[in-house]
Structure formats: structure tokens, C-alpha cells
């Protein structure tokens, strides 16, 4: 039974990484980083995976991008993208997935899922993005916030609500099929 559970967990994580990669290719070009559906999947990963599964899956995704596989936004990859101006989002994704998973609770709750993705996930992702922008461009916090965070907050809230809705639906299905 334990082997089946390990395979099941690995398969869930692999599917999440695959979906995150696919969604990273769908980009609406807006400066400086474009608008993608990646944050829907990041939040969903936190909602359907355990903290360990989510952390390992996101770490694997980051390593894949770091070595040059085209898994990042717009089909890019490499150290330049990961450690570049908008790379803070990727590090924020790792932290957000783990924290969302830790704080989501045991029950499938749309309200709780929405609250944790909006009030924990989004701020972590944006804080990391603003920090990287300050580090790279010498922006002050206000300048970085206005350029890399503020334009995307409303869209990220909408995407967090979508992720919460999907998280409830997926988790209810998963509960019916747990090994």
C-alpha cells in the first residue's frame, strides 16, 4: 500500500508541474513580465498537494527551469530568467505553495481557500518579486511595487478565486479516489 501511495503522490506532483509548464506558455504581453495563468496553478498546487509534495514539486520545476528547460513564462528557461528582474516571482511561488498548503486546513472550504490564496499566496509572490526588482534595478520599494506588483494585483486576486474554486472541486474528487 505504501508503494502505491508514493506513486500516487509522485503522479499528482508530476501532473501539477506539467500543468504549470503548459500554463506558463499562455502569456498576454504586458510590461515588465506579462500576464499568465501560472499563478492559478501555483495556488492550486498549494491547495491540492501536501506542503512536502508542493515544495518538492515547485523545487523540481525551478531546477528544470534553471538548467534551461523551457518551463518558465513564455517558454523560457535558464539562470538568467530565474535570477533576473522578474525571477522573484518564481521564488515567491515556492514559498507560496508551501504556505498555502500549510494553511489551507483539512476541509474543502471555498472561503478558506480563497482567503489563504489571496492573503498569503499573493502577498508572498509579490513581496519576492518586488525584492528582486529592487535588487536588480536599484528601485526603491515604492518604485518596484508600482512597476511589478500593482498592475497585477487585481488579476491575481481573480486568479486566486479561480484556484480556490478549482481546489475545492479537485480535492472533493481526490477524496473519493484516495488510495
N, C-alpha and C positions, 0 to 999 in steps of 0.2 A: 504494500500500500504506500509506503514511504517513497519508493521509486516513482510511482505514478504521480504522487503529489509534486515531486521535484520536476518531473517532465511537464506537468500541468502549469506550474509556476513559471518555468522557463518559456513555455509556449505563450503564456499571457504577456510576459515581458517582451518577447520577440515580436509579437503582434503589435504591441504598443510602439516599439521602436520603428517598425515598418510603417505604421500609420503616421507617426511623427515625421518620418522622412518623406512620405508621399505629400503630406500637408505642407511641408517646407517648400515644395516646388510651386505651390499656388500662392503667388505674390502679386499684390497690387502695388505698383511702384509709387511710393511716396518718400520724400527725403526725410531723414537720412537713412532709414533702414527698410522701408517698405512695410506693407501690411500683409500679414499672412495668417493662416489658421493654426499655426503652430501652438499658440497659447491655449486653444481649445484642447488640443491633445495633451499638452503639459498638465493642465488642470485635471483632465480625465485620467491621466496616468496616476496622479496623486489620489484620485477618488476610487480607482479600482484595484490598485496594487498596494501591497503592504509597504511600509517605509523602506524595508530592506530591498524588496523587489524593485520599487521605484527608484531608489538610489542607485542600485546596480544597473538597472536599465538605462537610466539617464547617463551614468558614467560610461557605459558601453557606447552610447550614442555620441558622447563628447569625444571619446577616444577614436571612434570611427571617423568623425569629422577632423580631428587633429591630425590623423595620418593621411588625410587628403581625400577620403571618400566623399562624394558629393551629396552629403546628407543635410547640410545647413541650408538656410533660407536661400531660395533661388537656385538650388543645385550646386552650391559652393562647398568648399571644404578647405582644410589646411590650417596651420597655426596662425597665419595672418588673419584669417576670419575669426578664429576663436579668441585670439588675443588682441583683435583690432578694436576699432572705435565702438562698434555695437556688440562686441563679444560679451559684455557684461550681462546681456540678456541670457546667454547660454549658461553662464554660471548661476544666474538667478533661477533658471529653470531647474537646475539640480537641487538647489536649496528648497525651492517652492514645492517640488514634487514630494520631497521627504516631509516637509512641514504640513502640507495639505493632507498627506496620508496619516500623519500622526494625530491630526486634529479633526479628522472627518467624523469620528465617532463610529459606533458599531451599527447603528440603524441607518437604513437608507432614508435620508431626510433631505428633501429639496432645499428647505430653508437653511439647514446647517451646511450643506454642500455649497450653496450659494455664498453664505457668509464666509466660509473658510477660503473659498477661491477668491472672493472679492477683497476681503480684509486681511488676508495673509498672503496668498499667492501673488496677486498683482503688486502689492507694495514691495515684496521681496524682489520680484523680477525687475521692477522699475528702479529700486534702490541700487541694485547691482549695475544696471545699465547706466544710470546717472554717474555712479562712481567711476566706471570705466571711461565714460566720456570726459569726466574731469581729469582723470589720469592721462588720457591720450591727448586731449586738445587743450589742456590747461584752462578749461572753462571753470567758472565758479559754479557752485551748486545750482543757483537760480538759472544761469545760462544753460547748463546741461539739462535741467529739468524742463525748461521751456522748449528745448530743441529735440530731445529724445524721449521724453516721457509724456508731457502734457498732451501732445496731439493724439496719443494712442490710448489714453485712459478710458474714454467713453467706449471705444471699440473693444477694449479688453474687458470691460465690465459686461458688455453684451456677450462676448465670447465665454466669460466665466459662467454666466447664467445658462448658456447653451451646454457647457460642460457639466454643470450641475444636473440639468435635465437628463442628459445622456448618462451621467454617472448613476443616477437613480435607476434608470431603465436597465443599464448593463448589470449593475450589482444585483438587482432583483432576478435577472436571468442567471447570473453566475451562481447565486444561492440555490437555485433549482438544480444546478448541474455539478455542484461541488463533489469532489471525489470522497 
